[in-house]
Amino acid sequence: MNSLLDIQSIRKDFPVLNRQVNGKPLIYFDNAATSQTPKQVIQSIVDYYENYNANIHRGVHTLSQEATEAYEKARHTLQTHLNAERPEEVILTSGTTHSINIVASGFSSLLKEGDELLVSAMEHHSNIVPWQMTCEKSGAQLRVIPMNDKGELEMDEFDNLLSEHTRLVFCNHVSNALGTINPIEEIITKSHAVGAAVLIDGAQAAPHFKVDVQQLDVDFYTLSAHKVCGPTGIGLLYGKRSWLEKLPPYQGGGEMIAEVSFEKTTYADLPHKFEAGTPNIAGGIAFGAALDYMNQIGFEAIAAYEGELLAYATDQMKQIEGIEFIGEAKNKASVISFNLRGIHPYDVGSILDKLGIAVRTGHHCAQPVMQHFNVPGTVRASFAFYNTKEEIDIFVEGVKTAQRMLS
Ligand SMILES: *Cc1c(COP(=O)(O)O)cnc(C)c1O
């Protein structure tokens, strides 16, 4: 499978992978928190600031036109990537958190007492808290789809919870804390059957595979650029046109209006209705460059290779005595959450850092998941297509070293 991807030449695209940390070559296994950035994407940002930095959409001058063209070309790249029907169904946001807040805030005015929202038990805080605020404002009720001890949703319970009161169901495509790939096709079909809309948080799925929003028939889908080799501070909200027209704007300001007077303001058409103010222009352009980069490598090859890394790492780690895996779903992305019996995850992470290995420790913005498994947090190693089996070998030795030092 290594032949599918030329990993050594891919690694040359990522300048940061050359650096040393604490005197050791960096091993970056914190890809679920943020991915690294290839020089092609960095160059797109430099190119914008060096050659055509200007505000978009309103200028008649050349730089403004070039910037507008590049920004809208990026939107087109995102649209094509998701196979959205129209470019205006792709709203550029500051990231998944912002995207979810647009929908959650908009729904506050569409919901009433007696309405129900269903949330999965394995959500990131950004797909819980905005909805709690929506419920407070509207009187709607939040109900939780439980999961089993492998970290898989209990779909029978989901069937029981769905009813004619359900207005909206939201769930991540891939859990950032556990790696679980959720059965979103089934969730979408069943939700639609009772007339409920569906928002899928795709932040953690996007680095690993491509989705077709029309084929999924999903109502809303979210992404963050910084998890797909792009910069921070930019992401997208895909929404079906009919839904985006129904939702009220989230922020008021420039760019999002058709006409303003002190008596009455009318809003701009999509996508601008949800894009108030000067956007992250360089970020949007770089987001497009990042998906171009990943598509050029190919998501099928990426998924196959990462699947190999996951299987290899899982096998190696199973040999470690006293290891407890948190999240063992049958269907998993290349994320491994674990603990060493009797040792705090933070201590393991600190020793790995001394060895140049970056992993995440803590609750991963998913405290309810930690409560389910009754742990304070986990150590999480997450692999990207630029990681290697050699790095996994060094990591596994590092975990064993940490265990020896801490027990
Ligand atoms: C990272 C992540 C988020 C939050 O994304 P931001 O870029 O921080 O807005 C939400 N959900 C999941 C599953 C994530 O992995």
The ligand as a Gaussian input file, in Angstrom:
#p B3LYP/6-31G(d) Opt

LIG

0 1
 C      -11.957000      20.302000      15.819000
 C      -13.356000      19.911000      15.931000
 C      -14.359000      20.868000      16.130000
 C      -14.073000      22.324000      16.327000
 O      -13.454000      22.875000      15.222000
 P      -12.876000      24.371000      15.305000
 O      -11.987000      24.423000      14.105000
 O      -12.127000      24.472000      16.578000
 O      -14.026000      25.290000      15.223000
 C      -15.651000      20.427000      16.180000
 N      -15.953000      19.130000      16.060000
 C      -15.029000      18.177000      15.867000
 C      -15.438000      16.760000      15.722000
 C      -13.694000      18.540000      15.805000
 O      -12.767000      17.607000      15.627000

